[in-house]
Amino acid sequence: MAVKEDAAVMSFGIKGFVPLSMLDWEGRLVTTIFLGNCNFRCPFCHNASLVLDHKNLPDIPQDMLKDALTSKGGWVDGVCISGGEPTISSKLPELARFIKGLGLQIKLDTNGTQPRMLKSLIDDKLIDAVALDIKTSFSKYPLATQQPDMSEKVKQSIDLLIEAESKSNLEVEFRTTAVPTFVEREDVLQIAEYLAKAGAKRYHLQQYNPKVTLEPSAGEIKPYNKDFLADLAQEASKSLPVYLRG
């Protein structure tokens, strides 16, 4: 006989959360939760423990998550689900339904490599916003991710999100962190051109912060200066509107 898991100890694989954040969903105050594990090994990743050590990190139980979300009352506008890579978790739909059951909207951060999971979440109306990280130009994906090329899956997710945005109220964001060597001028221009041809409405370019990285060598990479990024964003804006962060 199967033993039903006690609700007090039930877990969705959540390894951490930030009770209140104004940075993870533009214009909203949210709770951000982090799922462990990832199918990329980007040297510049800033959540290394979630990628490399997720099995040793304790799970946050369902009742603790519920208390954190309901105790904020009307303060919190929604929940951002991040990682790691949330879409490789089979528990993601169940987690999304749980959050939706509390009356909260959901933003998903993803690397876009699981278009089937993404489509299922969209079709079931379990997410309200998606931010897809485009790591670099598609020809350089193995360099940036240190994994076999998954750029075709990312392209499928881009097309899926653009179509969903045109047919619904889904908020969609495409973004790239400008990591020198991994993301150079031509990479950004190629991404912007690709997104424009695919029908995207906007593109975000983010400054790189080397403070915490998966590979120590990436921590030694000096970020681009602000003037270079501003000029690059302006040049890429010839394809579609490009916005700077950080």
Buried (B, 14 or more C-beta within 10 A) or exposed (E): EEEEEEEEEBBBBBBBBBBEBEEBBBEBBBBBBBBBBBBBBBBBBBBBBBBBEBEEBEBBBBEBBBEBBEEBEEEBBBBBBBBBBBBBBEBBBBBBEBBBEEEBBBBBBBBBBBBEBBBBBBEEEBBBBBBBBBBBBBEBBEBBBBBEBBBEBBBBBBBBBBBBBEEEEBBBBBBBBBBBEBBBBEBBBBBBBBBBEBEBBBBBBBBBBBEEBBBEEBBEBEBBEEEEBEEBBEBBBEBBBBBBEB
